[in-house]
Amino acid sequence: MPTTTGFNHVATITADLDRLIKFYIDAFDAAITFEMAAKDDHPRMIILDLGGGAALNAFEVPADEILGDRRRQGGRGPIDHFGLAVDSLATLEATRDRLRDLGADIGEIQRLGSEWSLFFRDVDGMELEVCCHADE
């Protein structure tokens, strides 16, 4: 049995923290649980509660300091993407519609093993996934 109980948070970087915050609040009803202003030795950051004990930590840095190509697998750095969990296929479908209404670049809901999966890109172009268990 694993020692861990799941993911605590995923950390990402963005050149426009306010835009990223708005996207996750609008798309997933995320809530800001922590904010820190930029300091000489640390960028501005926020922690967004994504539910279920999972969080997204986001740091704001100048665009020219962000390495890689978020739209190309293998060019995204050491974290290729992360998956957000929802409780049902109905919630996944509602999330797809909400993402579409926000103008997100989204794929189609597909069955991947025992999960339903929807890939999308956030406002920075980072590929992410929303998943739910597929009832048999």
Secondary structure, DSSP 8 states (H G I E B T S, - for coil): --S--S--EEEEEES-HHHHHHHHHHHH--EEEEEE--BTTB--EEEEEEETTEEEEEEE--GGG--S-TTSTTSS-S----EEE-S-HHHHHHHHHHHHHTT-EE---EEETTEEEEEEE-TT--EEEEEEE---
